Amino acid sequence: MREHVPLLAPAPIPPRGAMIARLAKFLRRRGIDVETFGAVFDIGSRDALQAIELAGLFPNAHIVAIECNPGTLELCRSNSARHPRIRLVEKAIHAYTGRCQFHPIDTARTATNWPDGNPGASSLFLATENYPAEQYVQNTVEVDCIRLDTLCDTLGIDVIDFIWVDLQGAELLALQSAGTLLEKTRYIYTEVSHRPLYHGQCLFDEVDAFLKARGFRCCTKVDRSRWQQDLIYENTRRLIDALIPLGPEDLDMLELCVRSVRAFVPQVRHIYGLSTVDPGIPGVRHIDERLFPFDKDSVRRGIRSESRAGCYLQQLLKLYFQLVHRVSLEHVLAVDADTIFLKPCRFMDAERPIFNFGDHYEPALFEHMMRLYPQLHRMMAWSGITHTQLLTRAWLRELHQAVEAHHAGKHFWEAYLSCIDVSGPELGASEAEIYFNFCLRYHPAELTIRRFNWTCASDLDATGSDRPDYVCLPRELRSGPIDHTKLQQQITLALEAQEA
C-alpha cells in the first residue's frame, strides 16, 4: 500500500447541499421558476446524492444521473432506488459511443482529506501528480461510453433543460457530445480547471470559448487563482414554448404547422398539442384538455347555447394552459393549427415579448371585453387577432385575478362565458383581443409592438410571389381539401430559401 504523504494544502470538502443552495439562490435572483424544468442531467453523479438534491430543487423534473465508476455504482443504485424521478445510466459520456478506458481512484492509496478516499476524482484521464491538495492513485478499467445526444435519442428526450457536469477534465467532451441539444439547454453548471490536474484534460478557456460560441454566457466570477471552480452558464437565447390547441377538424394541418414552427421559430423549446386524443405527431407533447377545470359541455352550459362552443373552449384553453401546465415556460406562443410559418419569426426582443397585430375589427368582441372587465377598452386602432400570440404566465395570472375580483370571486372561465352574447351572428368573444389590450394597458413598457407580415388565405398560391412571414389557412376560406404534398413542397422551398 502506498504511504500517505502530507498534503501541501488541505483540499476543501464542500458541505452537503452547499452547491445546490448556491444554484437555487442564483435561479431565484434570476426569477426562474424551478417548476418549469422538465429534463435535468447529472453527468458524473459519483454517488447519486447530487441527483437527489437536483430532484428536490426541480420538483417536476426527471433526473438522469450518469455514472460509470464501477467502485461507486452500487452506491448510486442504492441511493437512487428510492427516487422514482431519477434514472441511473451506468455509462461514461464520451465523444463516441462504444467502449473506453476509465481511471477510477484507488481510494485506499490516494492521499486526500476526503474520508471515502475521494472516488469523485476518478476520470477518463490520468492524473498529472501536480495537484498540491491531493495525490491521486488510479487504476484502469474499460467501461461502456455513449454520446450525450445518442443517449437522449435512446431515452426519448428531445430537450435538456439543465446540465450539471463534473467529469474531472472531461467536461468539454460531454458538452461537445450534446450536439444541437445545447441550443435548447437553459442552464449549465460545470466544474472547470484553470490548471491541469490530468493529462489531456480540458481547461477553463476551452470550455468557456465553446459555450460562448454556442450562445451561453458565464454568470459566475472567474477566479483563475484556483485550481478548479464551479461555474454557471446561461443560454442567452430567450426560449419559449409553443401551444397548438386542436379541434376535431384541425388534425389535417397539424403536422405541417408543427414542421413550420420547428423550422421558422428558433426560440421554441417544446411544442404542446392540446386535445382529448393524442395526435401522435413526432415532436409534439400531448396535453389532455380534460385536465382543465372546464370542458365542452361546461362551455355549452355557460353560454346556454351550442353555437361556437368548440371555439370558446379553445379560447379558454389558451388562457388557462400556463396556469394548469406548470412545466411550460413563462412565455408560450399560442398558434392556431391552420397556421404555417414561411420565414424566421422571433417573438422575444431580449427580455420583452413581441406583440404582433392585425386589422380585424368586430364591435361585439370589445363589448364582451368590457363586460368581462370594465377597465379594459380598445387600446389602439389595431387588432390582437393574429392567429399567433405570445402569452406570459405572470400577466395571465394578473388578468385572471382582476376578472375574478370584479366578478365577486367567480371563476375566470365562468365569468368569461357568462359575458358572451350568443344572440349575434358573429363570434362573441376573443381571448386574443382581451389579452392584447390587457397587456397594452397594464404592461406597455415591458413589451415590444411589431407587425409581422402575415395574411389569411385559401392556399399559399393566393399569397402571391412575395411570401409572408406566416399564413393562416382557415377552413372557411378554402375552396377544397388542402393539397398536403404541395404544401410540404412549399415549406421545403421556404426552408431552402432561408438556408440560401
BELZI-V878540 format. One record per residue. N is the residue number from 0. RES is the residue in three letters. PSI is psi in whole degrees, -180 to 180 (NA if undefined). OMEGA is omega as a letter, one per 30 degrees, with the letter a starting at -180 (none if undefined). Layout:
# BELZI-V878540
n=N res=RES psi=PSI omega=OMEGA
n=N res=RES psi=PSI omega=OMEGA
This chain:
# BELZI-V878540
n=0 res=MET psi=139 omega=a
n=1 res=ARG psi=137 omega=l
n=2 res=GLU psi=133 omega=l
n=3 res=HIS psi=134 omega=l
n=4 res=VAL psi=154 omega=a
n=5 res=PRO psi=138 omega=l
n=6 res=LEU psi=142 omega=a
n=7 res=LEU psi=-28 omega=l
n=8 res=ALA psi=135 omega=a
n=9 res=PRO psi=134 omega=l
n=10 res=ALA psi=119 omega=a
n=11 res=PRO psi=134 omega=l
n=12 res=ILE psi=111 omega=a
n=13 res=PRO psi=137 omega=l
n=14 res=PRO psi=145 omega=a
n=15 res=ARG psi=128 omega=l
n=16 res=GLY psi=-9 omega=a
n=17 res=ALA psi=-43 omega=a
n=18 res=MET psi=-39 omega=l
n=19 res=ILE psi=-39 omega=l
n=20 res=ALA psi=-38 omega=l
n=21 res=ARG psi=-43 omega=l
n=22 res=LEU psi=-45 omega=a
n=23 res=ALA psi=-42 omega=l
n=24 res=LYS psi=-42 omega=l
n=25 res=PHE psi=-47 omega=a
n=26 res=LEU psi=-38 omega=l
n=27 res=ARG psi=-45 omega=l
n=28 res=ARG psi=-33 omega=l
n=29 res=ARG psi=-11 omega=a
n=30 res=GLY psi=27 omega=a
n=31 res=ILE psi=129 omega=l
n=32 res=ASP psi=113 omega=a
n=33 res=VAL psi=-17 omega=l
n=34 res=GLU psi=-14 omega=a
n=35 res=THR psi=2 omega=l
n=36 res=PHE psi=126 omega=a
n=37 res=GLY psi=-41 omega=a
n=38 res=ALA psi=120 omega=a
n=39 res=VAL psi=130 omega=a
n=40 res=PHE psi=131 omega=l
n=41 res=ASP psi=98 omega=a
n=42 res=ILE psi=116 omega=a
n=43 res=GLY psi=59 omega=a
n=44 res=SER psi=-18 omega=l
n=45 res=ARG psi=-79 omega=a
n=46 res=ASP psi=9 omega=a
n=47 res=ALA psi=2 omega=l
n=48 res=LEU psi=-34 omega=l
n=49 res=GLN psi=-39 omega=l
n=50 res=ALA psi=-39 omega=l
n=51 res=ILE psi=-42 omega=l
n=52 res=GLU psi=-38 omega=l
n=53 res=LEU psi=-38 omega=l
n=54 res=ALA psi=-34 omega=l
n=55 res=GLY psi=-35 omega=a
n=56 res=LEU psi=-40 omega=a
n=57 res=PHE psi=92 omega=a
n=58 res=PRO psi=-21 omega=a
n=59 res=ASN psi=1 omega=a
n=60 res=ALA psi=150 omega=l
n=61 res=HIS psi=125 omega=a
n=62 res=ILE psi=128 omega=l
n=63 res=VAL psi=110 omega=l
n=64 res=ALA psi=126 omega=a
n=65 res=ILE psi=123 omega=l
n=66 res=GLU psi=143 omega=a
n=67 res=CYS psi=-5 omega=a
n=68 res=ASN psi=114 omega=a
n=69 res=PRO psi=-27 omega=a
n=70 res=GLY psi=-16 omega=a
n=71 res=THR psi=-3 omega=a
n=72 res=LEU psi=-39 omega=a
n=73 res=GLU psi=-38 omega=l
n=74 res=LEU psi=-40 omega=l
n=75 res=CYS psi=-46 omega=a
n=76 res=ARG psi=-45 omega=a
n=77 res=SER psi=-45 omega=a
n=78 res=ASN psi=-36 omega=a
n=79 res=SER psi=-15 omega=a
n=80 res=ALA psi=-29 omega=a
n=81 res=ARG psi=6 omega=a
n=82 res=HIS psi=100 omega=a
n=83 res=PRO psi=-20 omega=a
n=84 res=ARG psi=0 omega=l
n=85 res=ILE psi=128 omega=l
n=86 res=ARG psi=123 omega=a
n=87 res=LEU psi=128 omega=l
n=88 res=VAL psi=118 omega=a
n=89 res=GLU psi=67 omega=l
n=90 res=LYS psi=166 omega=l
n=91 res=ALA psi=147 omega=l
n=92 res=ILE psi=129 omega=a
n=93 res=HIS psi=180 omega=l
n=94 res=ALA psi=-9 omega=a
n=95 res=TYR psi=171 omega=l
n=96 res=THR psi=129 omega=a
n=97 res=GLY psi=-126 omega=l
n=98 res=ARG psi=149 omega=l
n=99 res=CYS psi=164 omega=l
n=100 res=GLN psi=142 omega=l
n=101 res=PHE psi=147 omega=a
n=102 res=HIS psi=87 omega=a
n=103 res=PRO psi=149 omega=l
n=104 res=ILE psi=134 omega=l
n=105 res=ASP psi=99 omega=a
n=106 res=THR psi=-23 omega=a
n=107 res=ALA psi=-24 omega=a
n=108 res=ARG psi=-10 omega=a
n=109 res=THR psi=136 omega=l
n=110 res=ALA psi=112 omega=a
n=111 res=THR psi=159 omega=l
n=112 res=ASN psi=-6 omega=l
n=113 res=TRP psi=127 omega=a
n=114 res=PRO psi=-29 omega=a
n=115 res=ASP psi=7 omega=a
n=116 res=GLY psi=2 omega=l
n=117 res=ASN psi=62 omega=l
n=118 res=PRO psi=-15 omega=l
n=119 res=GLY psi=-12 omega=l
n=120 res=ALA psi=2 omega=l
n=121 res=SER psi=151 omega=a
n=122 res=SER psi=163 omega=l
n=123 res=LEU psi=-13 omega=a
n=124 res=PHE psi=158 omega=l
n=125 res=LEU psi=141 omega=a
n=126 res=ALA psi=151 omega=a
n=127 res=THR psi=-17 omega=a
n=128 res=GLU psi=15 omega=l
n=129 res=ASN psi=-10 omega=a
n=130 res=TYR psi=119 omega=a
n=131 res=PRO psi=-20 omega=a
n=132 res=ALA psi=-25 omega=a
n=133 res=GLU psi=153 omega=l
n=134 res=GLN psi=107 omega=a
n=135 res=TYR psi=141 omega=l
n=136 res=VAL psi=126 omega=a
n=137 res=GLN psi=151 omega=l
n=138 res=ASN psi=177 omega=l
n=139 res=THR psi=127 omega=l
n=140 res=VAL psi=170 omega=l
n=141 res=GLU psi=133 omega=a
n=142 res=VAL psi=165 omega=l
n=143 res=ASP psi=144 omega=l
n=144 res=CYS psi=159 omega=a
n=145 res=ILE psi=148 omega=l
n=146 res=ARG psi=151 omega=a
n=147 res=LEU psi=-41 omega=l
n=148 res=ASP psi=-34 omega=l
n=149 res=THR psi=-42 omega=l
n=150 res=LEU psi=-44 omega=a
n=151 res=CYS psi=-40 omega=l
n=152 res=ASP psi=-41 omega=l
n=153 res=THR psi=-38 omega=a
n=154 res=LEU psi=-5 omega=a
n=155 res=GLY psi=30 omega=l
n=156 res=ILE psi=121 omega=a
n=157 res=ASP psi=-11 omega=l
n=158 res=VAL psi=131 omega=l
n=159 res=ILE psi=120 omega=a
n=160 res=ASP psi=-37 omega=a
n=161 res=PHE psi=135 omega=l
n=162 res=ILE psi=123 omega=l
n=163 res=TRP psi=118 omega=a
n=164 res=VAL psi=127 omega=l
n=165 res=ASP psi=94 omega=a
n=166 res=LEU psi=19 omega=l
n=167 res=GLN psi=58 omega=l
n=168 res=GLY psi=-7 omega=a
n=169 res=ALA psi=17 omega=a
n=170 res=GLU psi=-42 omega=a
n=171 res=LEU psi=-39 omega=l
n=172 res=LEU psi=-45 omega=a
n=173 res=ALA psi=-45 omega=a
n=174 res=LEU psi=-40 omega=l
n=175 res=GLN psi=-35 omega=a
n=176 res=SER psi=-8 omega=l
n=177 res=ALA psi=-20 omega=l
n=178 res=GLY psi=-135 omega=a
n=179 res=THR psi=-9 omega=l
n=180 res=LEU psi=-27 omega=a
n=181 res=LEU psi=-25 omega=a
n=182 res=GLU psi=-33 omega=a
n=183 res=LYS psi=3 omega=l
n=184 res=THR psi=129 omega=a
n=185 res=ARG psi=-44 omega=a
n=186 res=TYR psi=148 omega=l
n=187 res=ILE psi=127 omega=l
n=188 res=TYR psi=113 omega=a
n=189 res=THR psi=145 omega=l
n=190 res=GLU psi=142 omega=l
n=191 res=VAL psi=157 omega=l
n=192 res=SER psi=136 omega=l
n=193 res=HIS psi=-19 omega=l
n=194 res=ARG psi=151 omega=a
n=195 res=PRO psi=125 omega=l
n=196 res=LEU psi=-18 omega=a
n=197 res=TYR psi=150 omega=l
n=198 res=HIS psi=125 omega=l
n=199 res=GLY psi=4 omega=a
n=200 res=GLN psi=164 omega=l
n=201 res=CYS psi=153 omega=l
n=202 res=LEU psi=170 omega=a
n=203 res=PHE psi=-49 omega=a
n=204 res=ASP psi=-37 omega=l
n=205 res=GLU psi=-46 omega=l
n=206 res=VAL psi=-45 omega=a
n=207 res=ASP psi=-45 omega=l
n=208 res=ALA psi=-40 omega=a
n=209 res=PHE psi=-48 omega=a
n=210 res=LEU psi=-40 omega=l
n=211 res=LYS psi=-35 omega=l
n=212 res=ALA psi=-17 omega=a
n=213 res=ARG psi=22 omega=l
n=214 res=GLY psi=15 omega=l
n=215 res=PHE psi=152 omega=l
n=216 res=ARG psi=145 omega=l
n=217 res=CYS psi=129 omega=a
n=218 res=CYS psi=9 omega=a
n=219 res=THR psi=141 omega=l
n=220 res=LYS psi=125 omega=a
n=221 res=VAL psi=129 omega=a
n=222 res=ASP psi=94 omega=a
n=223 res=ARG psi=-8 omega=l
n=224 res=SER psi=-16 omega=a
n=225 res=ARG psi=157 omega=l
n=226 res=TRP psi=-46 omega=a
n=227 res=GLN psi=156 omega=l
n=228 res=GLN psi=164 omega=l
n=229 res=ASP psi=137 omega=a
n=230 res=LEU psi=148 omega=l
n=231 res=ILE psi=128 omega=l
n=232 res=TYR psi=140 omega=a
n=233 res=GLU psi=134 omega=l
n=234 res=ASN psi=123 omega=a
n=235 res=THR psi=-13 omega=l
n=236 res=ARG psi=129 omega=l
n=237 res=ARG psi=98 omega=a
n=238 res=LEU psi=148 omega=l
n=239 res=ILE psi=164 omega=l
n=240 res=ASP psi=164 omega=l
n=241 res=ALA psi=144 omega=a
n=242 res=LEU psi=129 omega=l
n=243 res=ILE psi=101 omega=l
n=244 res=PRO psi=141 omega=a
n=245 res=LEU psi=122 omega=l
n=246 res=GLY psi=174 omega=a
n=247 res=PRO psi=-27 omega=a
n=248 res=GLU psi=8 omega=a
n=249 res=ASP psi=-12 omega=a
n=250 res=LEU psi=-28 omega=a
n=251 res=ASP psi=-21 omega=a
n=252 res=MET psi=-10 omega=a
n=253 res=LEU psi=-49 omega=a
n=254 res=GLU psi=-40 omega=l
n=255 res=LEU psi=-41 omega=l
n=256 res=CYS psi=-46 omega=a
n=257 res=VAL psi=-45 omega=a
n=258 res=ARG psi=-40 omega=a
n=259 res=SER psi=-36 omega=l
n=260 res=VAL psi=-47 omega=a
n=261 res=ARG psi=-37 omega=a
n=262 res=ALA psi=-35 omega=a
n=263 res=PHE psi=-1 omega=l
n=264 res=VAL psi=86 omega=a
n=265 res=PRO psi=-18 omega=a
n=266 res=GLN psi=-4 omega=a
n=267 res=VAL psi=129 omega=l
n=268 res=ARG psi=-74 omega=l
n=269 res=HIS psi=149 omega=l
n=270 res=ILE psi=122 omega=a
n=271 res=TYR psi=133 omega=l
n=272 res=GLY psi=124 omega=a
n=273 res=LEU psi=111 omega=a
n=274 res=SER psi=176 omega=l
n=275 res=THR psi=-24 omega=a
n=276 res=VAL psi=134 omega=l
n=277 res=ASP psi=120 omega=a
n=278 res=PRO psi=-14 omega=l
n=279 res=GLY psi=33 omega=l
n=280 res=ILE psi=124 omega=l
n=281 res=PRO psi=136 omega=l
n=282 res=GLY psi=1 omega=l
n=283 res=VAL psi=127 omega=l
n=284 res=ARG psi=115 omega=a
n=285 res=HIS psi=132 omega=l
n=286 res=ILE psi=123 omega=a
n=287 res=ASP psi=120 omega=a
n=288 res=GLU psi=-13 omega=l
n=289 res=ARG psi=-6 omega=l
n=290 res=LEU psi=-10 omega=a
n=291 res=PHE psi=160 omega=a
n=292 res=PRO psi=12 omega=l
n=293 res=PHE psi=162 omega=l
n=294 res=ASP psi=-174 omega=a
n=295 res=LYS psi=-36 omega=l
n=296 res=ASP psi=-41 omega=l
n=297 res=SER psi=-29 omega=l
n=298 res=VAL psi=-45 omega=l
n=299 res=ARG psi=-44 omega=l
n=300 res=ARG psi=-37 omega=a
n=301 res=GLY psi=-35 omega=l
n=302 res=ILE psi=-4 omega=l
n=303 res=ARG psi=43 omega=a
n=304 res=SER psi=156 omega=l
n=305 res=GLU psi=-16 omega=a
n=306 res=SER psi=122 omega=l
n=307 res=ARG psi=26 omega=l
n=308 res=ALA psi=-39 omega=l
n=309 res=GLY psi=-39 omega=l
n=310 res=CYS psi=-45 omega=l
n=311 res=TYR psi=-33 omega=l
n=312 res=LEU psi=-46 omega=l
n=313 res=GLN psi=-36 omega=l
n=314 res=GLN psi=-47 omega=a
n=315 res=LEU psi=-36 omega=l
n=316 res=LEU psi=-41 omega=l
n=317 res=LYS psi=-43 omega=a
n=318 res=LEU psi=-13 omega=a
n=319 res=TYR psi=-17 omega=a
n=320 res=PHE psi=-51 omega=a
n=321 res=GLN psi=-21 omega=l
n=322 res=LEU psi=-23 omega=l
n=323 res=VAL psi=-45 omega=a
n=324 res=HIS psi=89 omega=a
n=325 res=ARG psi=-18 omega=a
n=326 res=VAL psi=-17 omega=l
n=327 res=SER psi=156 omega=a
n=328 res=LEU psi=172 omega=a
n=329 res=GLU psi=-32 omega=l
n=330 res=HIS psi=125 omega=a
n=331 res=VAL psi=128 omega=l
n=332 res=LEU psi=111 omega=l
n=333 res=ALA psi=126 omega=a
n=334 res=VAL psi=128 omega=l
n=335 res=ASP psi=143 omega=a
n=336 res=ALA psi=-18 omega=l
n=337 res=ASP psi=24 omega=a
n=338 res=THR psi=135 omega=a
n=339 res=ILE psi=123 omega=l
n=340 res=PHE psi=141 omega=a
n=341 res=LEU psi=-11 omega=l
n=342 res=LYS psi=158 omega=l
n=343 res=PRO psi=131 omega=a
n=344 res=CYS psi=123 omega=l
n=345 res=ARG psi=134 omega=a
n=346 res=PHE psi=6 omega=l
n=347 res=MET psi=134 omega=l
n=348 res=ASP psi=92 omega=a
n=349 res=ALA psi=-114 omega=a
n=350 res=GLU psi=3 omega=a
n=351 res=ARG psi=126 omega=l
n=352 res=PRO psi=142 omega=l
n=353 res=ILE psi=126 omega=l
n=354 res=PHE psi=114 omega=l
n=355 res=ASN psi=165 omega=l
n=356 res=PHE psi=165 omega=a
n=357 res=GLY psi=-166 omega=a
n=358 res=ASP psi=17 omega=l
n=359 res=HIS psi=143 omega=l
n=360 res=TYR psi=123 omega=l
n=361 res=GLU psi=109 omega=a
n=362 res=PRO psi=-36 omega=a
n=363 res=ALA psi=-31 omega=a
n=364 res=LEU psi=-38 omega=a
n=365 res=PHE psi=-29 omega=l
n=366 res=GLU psi=-43 omega=l
n=367 res=HIS psi=-43 omega=a
n=368 res=MET psi=-42 omega=a
n=369 res=MET psi=-30 omega=l
n=370 res=ARG psi=-37 omega=a
n=371 res=LEU psi=-43 omega=a
n=372 res=TYR psi=99 omega=a
n=373 res=PRO psi=-21 omega=l
n=374 res=GLN psi=-10 omega=l
n=375 res=LEU psi=144 omega=l
n=376 res=HIS psi=174 omega=a
n=377 res=ARG psi=117 omega=a
n=378 res=MET psi=-21 omega=l
n=379 res=MET psi=165 omega=a
n=380 res=ALA psi=34 omega=l
n=381 res=TRP psi=168 omega=a
n=382 res=SER psi=149 omega=l
n=383 res=GLY psi=-2 omega=a
n=384 res=ILE psi=108 omega=a
n=385 res=THR psi=2 omega=a
n=386 res=HIS psi=-2 omega=l
n=387 res=THR psi=136 omega=a
n=388 res=GLN psi=126 omega=l
n=389 res=LEU psi=120 omega=a
n=390 res=LEU psi=139 omega=a
n=391 res=THR psi=126 omega=a
n=392 res=ARG psi=-47 omega=a
n=393 res=ALA psi=-39 omega=a
n=394 res=TRP psi=-34 omega=l
n=395 res=LEU psi=-42 omega=l
n=396 res=ARG psi=-42 omega=l
n=397 res=GLU psi=-44 omega=l
n=398 res=LEU psi=-48 omega=l
n=399 res=HIS psi=-46 omega=a
n=400 res=GLN psi=-40 omega=a
n=401 res=ALA psi=-45 omega=a
n=402 res=VAL psi=-44 omega=a
n=403 res=GLU psi=-36 omega=l
n=404 res=ALA psi=-40 omega=l
n=405 res=HIS psi=-34 omega=a
n=406 res=HIS psi=32 omega=l
n=407 res=ALA psi=42 omega=l
n=408 res=GLY psi=1 omega=l
n=409 res=LYS psi=143 omega=l
n=410 res=HIS psi=145 omega=a
n=411 res=PHE psi=-47 omega=a
n=412 res=TRP psi=-34 omega=l
n=413 res=GLU psi=-44 omega=l
n=414 res=ALA psi=-42 omega=a
n=415 res=TYR psi=-48 omega=a
n=416 res=LEU psi=-38 omega=a
n=417 res=SER psi=-21 omega=a
n=418 res=CYS psi=-3 omega=a
n=419 res=ILE psi=131 omega=l
n=420 res=ASP psi=105 omega=a
n=421 res=VAL psi=5 omega=a
n=422 res=SER psi=-20 omega=a
n=423 res=GLY psi=162 omega=a
n=424 res=PRO psi=-20 omega=a
n=425 res=GLU psi=178 omega=l
n=426 res=LEU psi=137 omega=a
n=427 res=GLY psi=1 omega=l
n=428 res=ALA psi=153 omega=l
n=429 res=SER psi=116 omega=l
n=430 res=GLU psi=-30 omega=a
n=431 res=ALA psi=-44 omega=l
n=432 res=GLU psi=-40 omega=a
n=433 res=ILE psi=-51 omega=a
n=434 res=TYR psi=-42 omega=a
n=435 res=PHE psi=-51 omega=a
n=436 res=ASN psi=-31 omega=l
n=437 res=PHE psi=-46 omega=a
n=438 res=CYS psi=-37 omega=l
n=439 res=LEU psi=-33 omega=a
n=440 res=ARG psi=-43 omega=a
n=441 res=TYR psi=-13 omega=a
n=442 res=HIS psi=40 omega=a
n=443 res=PRO psi=-31 omega=a
n=444 res=ALA psi=-6 omega=a
n=445 res=GLU psi=7 omega=a
n=446 res=LEU psi=165 omega=l
n=447 res=THR psi=131 omega=l
n=448 res=ILE psi=122 omega=a
n=449 res=ARG psi=124 omega=a
n=450 res=ARG psi=128 omega=l
n=451 res=PHE psi=158 omega=l
n=452 res=ASN psi=98 omega=a
n=453 res=TRP psi=163 omega=a
n=454 res=THR psi=164 omega=l
n=455 res=CYS psi=139 omega=a
n=456 res=ALA psi=167 omega=l
n=457 res=SER psi=-31 omega=l
n=458 res=ASP psi=175 omega=a
n=459 res=LEU psi=-29 omega=l
n=460 res=ASP psi=-29 omega=a
n=461 res=ALA psi=-10 omega=l
n=462 res=THR psi=-9 omega=l
n=463 res=GLY psi=-177 omega=a
n=464 res=SER psi=-28 omega=l
n=465 res=ASP psi=96 omega=a
n=466 res=ARG psi=136 omega=l
n=467 res=PRO psi=174 omega=l
n=468 res=ASP psi=-41 omega=l
n=469 res=TYR psi=161 omega=a
n=470 res=VAL psi=140 omega=l
n=471 res=CYS psi=132 omega=a
n=472 res=LEU psi=71 omega=a
n=473 res=PRO psi=146 omega=a
n=474 res=ARG psi=-35 omega=a
n=475 res=GLU psi=-16 omega=l
n=476 res=LEU psi=-15 omega=a
n=477 res=ARG psi=140 omega=l
n=478 res=SER psi=-15 omega=a
n=479 res=GLY psi=-168 omega=l
n=480 res=PRO psi=149 omega=l
n=481 res=ILE psi=133 omega=l
n=482 res=ASP psi=95 omega=a
n=483 res=HIS psi=-38 omega=l
n=484 res=THR psi=-45 omega=l
n=485 res=LYS psi=-41 omega=a
n=486 res=LEU psi=-38 omega=l
n=487 res=GLN psi=-44 omega=a
n=488 res=GLN psi=-39 omega=a
n=489 res=GLN psi=-36 omega=l
n=490 res=ILE psi=-41 omega=l
n=491 res=THR psi=-42 omega=l
n=492 res=LEU psi=-39 omega=l
n=493 res=ALA psi=-39 omega=l
n=494 res=LEU psi=-43 omega=l
n=495 res=GLU psi=-37 omega=l
n=496 res=ALA psi=-37 omega=l
n=497 res=GLN psi=-45 omega=a
n=498 res=GLU psi=-33 omega=l
n=499 res=ALA psi=NA omega=none
